[in-house]
């Protein structure tokens, strides 16, 4: 199952590597600067960025740590990350092929493990968090940023069944656009996973992320049929998913919608 999903991820993100290198959402999103502030990295730290993509998160942490490894399973993404490091003169940023489910590093190797806008692709979030705990030094920090599913805070007044339906509908919406999408849980699910792995949450925030529809589907090379279906879903009046995604047209008539990003920082205490 893991290898099958990894193959899908490589097939989707390999050809799209250059687009992700220039994607505003990934290169400059508000959560990028904020997660660095929340982590408060130290100059003597050794760091690992899991599922680095084009390397934006590793590159923003690099000036604040001693070394950082930008890891990914997709060779094309690692090449983009290496190019980014070279263009910014980040000599302390290197790359490595690594799966989030089996990080090829010894126990207690890193002071910081970060992962931004990628965990929803992983075949097992539990396995990933366990691997993070394993490779972190005692006192080390785990920094997560990822899209999360609807909950009662975002859909007040909805019943439990309606929330569950909205979670399924949201993940189906993401998977329709990107078949390598695994599962984006609700925020509290992430918190429970982190606590169960003996990591103490020291910071938690959530922010909205506005996306323009056309570049969002273009990055994944969606077919016209898929684009039409995604637009239809966004246009379904009265649905809880529509309330969550808040689709709207700007002054140019371009379609936009909103996702929710969870920012978590946790510390290994054992």
C-alpha positions as CSV (number, residue, x, y, z in Angstrom):
1,X,0.0,0.0,0.0
2,X,2.8,2.4,1.0
3,X,4.8,1.7,-2.2
4,X,1.7,2.0,-4.3
5,X,0.9,5.5,-2.9
6,X,4.5,6.5,-3.2
7,X,4.5,5.6,-6.8
8,X,1.4,7.7,-7.3
9,X,3.0,10.6,-5.5
10,X,6.1,10.4,-7.7
11,X,4.0,10.2,-10.9
12,X,2.0,13.3,-9.9
13,X,4.7,15.5,-8.3
14,X,7.7,14.6,-10.5
15,X,6.3,16.3,-13.6
16,X,4.9,19.2,-11.5
17,X,8.2,19.9,-9.6
18,X,9.0,23.1,-11.5
19,X,5.4,24.5,-10.9
20,X,5.8,23.8,-7.2
21,X,9.1,25.6,-7.2
22,X,7.4,28.8,-8.3
23,X,4.0,28.3,-6.5
24,X,3.2,31.3,-4.3
25,X,1.3,29.1,-1.8
26,X,4.4,27.0,-1.2
27,X,7.1,29.6,-1.6
28,X,5.6,32.4,0.3
29,X,2.5,31.3,2.2
30,X,1.8,33.1,5.5
31,X,2.4,29.9,7.4
32,X,5.9,29.6,6.2
33,X,7.2,32.6,8.2
34,X,4.9,31.9,11.1
35,X,6.1,28.3,11.7
36,X,9.7,29.6,12.0
37,X,8.6,32.1,14.6
38,X,6.7,29.5,16.6
39,X,9.6,27.0,16.5
40,X,12.3,29.6,17.5
41,X,15.1,27.6,16.0
42,X,18.7,27.7,17.4
43,X,21.9,28.2,15.4
44,X,23.4,25.0,16.7
45,X,20.5,22.8,15.7
46,X,20.5,19.9,13.2
47,X,17.3,19.8,11.3
48,X,15.3,17.6,8.9
49,X,12.5,18.7,6.5
50,X,10.3,15.8,5.6
51,X,8.6,15.8,2.1
52,X,10.4,19.0,1.3
53,X,8.9,19.4,-2.2
54,X,10.8,22.2,-3.9
55,X,12.6,23.0,-0.6
56,X,10.9,26.1,0.5
57,X,10.5,25.1,4.2
58,X,14.0,23.8,4.5
59,X,15.3,27.0,2.9
60,X,13.5,29.3,5.3
61,X,14.8,27.4,8.3
62,X,18.4,27.1,6.9
63,X,19.6,30.5,8.0
64,X,18.5,29.8,11.6
65,X,20.1,26.3,12.1
66,X,23.5,24.7,11.7
67,X,22.4,22.1,9.1
68,X,19.2,21.1,7.5
69,X,18.4,18.1,5.2
70,X,15.7,18.6,2.7
71,X,14.2,15.1,2.2
72,X,11.7,13.8,-0.3
73,X,10.8,10.6,-2.3
74,X,10.7,12.5,-5.6
75,X,14.0,13.0,-7.4
76,X,12.7,15.9,-9.4
77,X,11.6,17.8,-6.3
78,X,15.0,17.2,-4.7
79,X,16.7,18.7,-7.7
80,X,14.5,21.8,-7.3
81,X,15.4,22.0,-3.6
82,X,19.1,21.8,-4.5
83,X,18.7,24.6,-7.0
84,X,16.9,26.7,-4.5
85,X,19.7,26.2,-1.9
86,X,22.3,27.0,-4.5
87,X,20.5,30.2,-5.6
88,X,20.3,31.4,-2.0
89,X,23.8,30.4,-1.1
90,X,22.6,28.0,1.6
91,X,25.7,25.8,2.0
92,X,24.2,24.2,5.1
93,X,21.2,22.8,3.2
94,X,21.6,19.4,1.7
95,X,19.1,16.9,0.1
96,X,18.3,13.2,0.7
97,X,15.9,10.7,-0.6
98,X,13.6,9.6,2.3
99,X,10.1,8.2,2.9
100,X,8.1,9.8,5.8
101,X,7.2,6.2,6.8
102,X,10.8,5.0,7.2
103,X,13.2,7.9,7.7
104,X,16.7,6.6,6.9
105,X,18.4,8.3,9.8
106,X,19.6,7.0,13.2
107,X,17.6,7.5,16.4
108,X,17.9,10.9,18.1
109,X,19.6,12.5,15.1
110,X,17.8,15.9,14.9
111,X,16.9,18.9,17.1
112,X,14.1,19.8,14.6
113,X,11.9,17.8,12.3
114,X,9.6,19.9,10.1
115,X,6.9,19.1,7.5
116,X,4.8,21.6,5.7
117,X,1.8,21.0,3.4
118,X,2.7,17.4,2.7
119,X,1.5,15.1,5.5
120,X,-1.9,14.6,3.8
121,X,-0.1,12.5,1.2
122,X,1.4,10.1,3.8
123,X,0.0,6.5,3.9
124,X,0.0,6.5,7.7
125,X,0.1,9.6,9.9
126,X,0.7,7.4,12.9
127,X,3.8,5.9,11.4
128,X,5.1,9.3,10.3
129,X,4.7,10.7,13.8
130,X,6.4,7.7,15.4
131,X,9.3,8.2,13.0
132,X,9.5,11.8,13.9
133,X,9.7,10.9,17.6
134,X,12.4,8.3,16.9
135,X,14.7,10.6,15.0
136,X,14.3,13.6,17.3
137,X,16.7,14.2,20.1
138,X,15.3,14.6,23.6
139,X,14.1,18.2,23.8
140,X,13.9,18.4,20.0
141,X,11.0,20.0,18.3
142,X,8.5,18.8,15.6
143,X,6.9,21.5,13.5
144,X,3.9,20.6,11.3
145,X,1.9,22.7,8.9
146,X,-0.9,21.0,6.9
147,X,-4.4,21.4,5.6
148,X,-7.1,20.1,7.9
149,X,-10.6,19.0,7.5
150,X,-13.9,20.6,8.8
151,X,-14.7,20.5,12.5
152,X,-17.3,22.1,14.7
153,X,-15.3,25.2,15.1
154,X,-15.5,25.8,11.3
155,X,-19.0,24.5,10.9
156,X,-20.9,25.6,14.0
157,X,-24.3,24.2,14.3
158,X,-23.6,21.1,12.2
159,X,-24.4,17.7,13.7
160,X,-21.8,15.0,14.3
161,X,-23.0,13.1,11.2
162,X,-22.9,16.3,9.1
163,X,-19.3,17.0,10.3
164,X,-18.3,13.4,9.4
165,X,-19.9,13.8,6.0
166,X,-18.0,17.1,5.5
167,X,-14.7,15.5,6.4
168,X,-15.3,12.7,3.8
169,X,-16.4,15.2,1.2
170,X,-13.4,17.5,1.7
171,X,-11.0,14.6,1.4
172,X,-12.8,13.4,-1.7
173,X,-12.6,16.9,-3.2
174,X,-8.8,17.0,-2.6
175,X,-8.3,13.4,-4.0
176,X,-10.3,14.2,-7.1
177,X,-7.9,17.0,-7.9
178,X,-4.8,15.0,-6.8
179,X,-5.0,11.2,-6.7
180,X,-1.9,11.1,-4.4
181,X,-3.9,12.8,-1.6
182,X,-4.2,10.4,1.3
183,X,-6.1,11.9,4.2
184,X,-6.3,15.3,5.9
185,X,-7.8,14.9,9.4
186,X,-9.5,17.4,11.7
187,X,-7.1,19.5,13.8
188,X,-7.8,17.5,17.0
189,X,-6.9,14.3,15.4
190,X,-3.4,15.6,14.7
191,X,-3.1,16.8,18.3
192,X,-4.1,13.4,19.6
193,X,-1.6,11.7,17.4
194,X,1.2,13.9,18.5
195,X,0.3,13.5,22.2
196,X,0.1,9.7,21.8
197,X,3.6,9.7,20.5
198,X,4.9,11.3,23.7
199,X,5.3,14.7,22.1
200,X,4.2,17.8,24.1
201,X,2.4,20.4,22.1
202,X,3.9,23.8,22.8
203,X,2.2,25.9,20.1
204,X,-1.0,25.5,18.1
205,X,-2.5,27.9,15.6
206,X,-4.9,27.7,12.6
207,X,-5.0,30.1,9.7
208,X,-7.0,30.5,6.5
209,X,-5.3,30.0,3.2
210,X,-6.9,31.6,0.1
211,X,-6.3,29.8,-3.2
212,X,-7.1,30.8,-6.7
213,X,-8.8,27.8,-8.4
214,X,-7.2,27.9,-11.9
215,X,-3.5,27.7,-10.7
216,X,-4.5,25.1,-8.1
217,X,-5.9,22.7,-10.7
218,X,-3.1,23.6,-13.3
219,X,-0.4,22.5,-10.9
220,X,-1.9,18.9,-10.9
221,X,-2.6,19.0,-14.7
222,X,-6.3,18.2,-14.0
223,X,-8.3,17.2,-17.0
224,X,-11.2,19.4,-18.2
225,X,-13.6,16.8,-16.9
226,X,-12.1,16.9,-13.4
227,X,-11.9,20.7,-13.4
228,X,-15.6,20.8,-14.3
229,X,-16.5,18.4,-11.5
230,X,-14.5,20.4,-8.9
231,X,-16.2,23.6,-10.0
232,X,-19.6,21.8,-9.6
233,X,-18.7,20.7,-6.1
234,X,-17.8,24.3,-5.1
235,X,-21.1,25.5,-6.5
236,X,-23.3,23.1,-4.6
237,X,-25.6,25.5,-2.6
238,X,-26.3,24.6,0.9
239,X,-23.6,22.0,1.3
240,X,-21.4,22.0,4.4
241,X,-18.4,21.6,2.2
242,X,-19.2,24.8,0.4
243,X,-19.6,26.6,3.7
244,X,-16.1,25.3,4.7
245,X,-14.4,26.1,1.4
246,X,-16.1,29.5,1.0
247,X,-15.9,29.8,-2.9
248,X,-16.1,33.2,-4.3
249,X,-15.3,35.3,-7.5
250,X,-12.9,38.2,-7.4
251,X,-13.2,41.4,-9.3
252,X,-11.7,39.8,-12.4
253,X,-14.2,36.9,-12.2
254,X,-11.5,34.4,-11.1
255,X,-12.7,31.7,-8.7
256,X,-11.1,31.5,-5.3
257,X,-11.7,29.3,-2.2
258,X,-10.3,28.9,1.3
259,X,-8.5,26.0,3.0
260,X,-7.6,25.7,6.7
261,X,-4.0,25.3,7.7
262,X,-3.0,23.8,11.1
263,X,0.3,24.9,12.6
264,X,1.6,22.6,15.4
265,X,4.9,22.7,17.3
266,X,5.6,19.8,19.8
267,X,8.6,18.9,21.9
268,X,10.0,15.5,22.7
269,X,10.1,15.2,26.4
270,X,11.2,11.6,27.0
